[in-house]
């Protein structure tokens, strides 16, 4: 009886695997082309007959990237901004998710709905108001003008997602901790925090990617002081309307991708468990 079922299911499984493989190829092809273009010599990049391979790889594009005097500064600024956003948004979201889950207060449901509504507002629609807000606070041309907006935009999603992880922790565990003499702060940081850490990692990945790849805020809030620019702004050095350096653009983009890949490798196990817990919830 089981053999016919296996024969019926196997074609569907094969079709699903083939479809997943095709989707992966389509998604990975732009990344492959970016890396390939970074290693191509200038003649092949500007050729009217592009080929998906190169027989003469070159490091000239990477050399031009690292020879830029401000590139290292841009890279450090991006690390500072992304690191501050990830740490601050994770801690604030953890405390806020615990508050809206464990405590009963007025307008709690309204507050949760506001978190969802905040996610629906396009970033482009708020750029101009944020510009005037940063100007009034004297934060233009500073890294703070990039850190504060990204924290604000990361919090709604992080709080909503962490709420499910906090809710999944039994209240009986909290009561047992209090009976054993643990304070609220001790339970919060020594018991609850490790249990929701996979969720924090999952939300931190989204915060890191959105902050690391940000171009809109960096272009809008960093006006004159280029020493405060981030790595996406380095692409403008190689892009000139009359004579763009596509090799430099692709090499700089490849360098920008490396920290994201390293971050994924470091947190991949907790990321998978975190996303699995979110789906389960």
SULVEN-V463318 format. One line per field, one symbol per residue. ss: DSSP state (A for helix, B for strand, O for the rest). A space follows every 50 residues. Layout:
ss->???
This chain:
ss->OAAAAAAAAAAAAAAAAAAAAAAAAAAAAAAAAAAAAAAOOAAAAOOOOO OOOOOOOOOAAAAAAAOOOOAAAAAAAAAAAAAAAAAAAAAAAAAAAAAA AAOOOOOAAAAAAAAAAAAAOOAAAAAAAAAAAAAAOOOOOOOAAAAAAA AAAAAAAAAAAAAAAAAAOOAAAAAAAAAOOOOAAAAAAAAAAAAOAAAA AAAAAAAAAAAAOOOAAAAAAOOOOAAAOOAAAAAAAAOOOOOOOAAAAA AAAAAAAAAAAAAAAAAAAAAAAAAAAAAAO
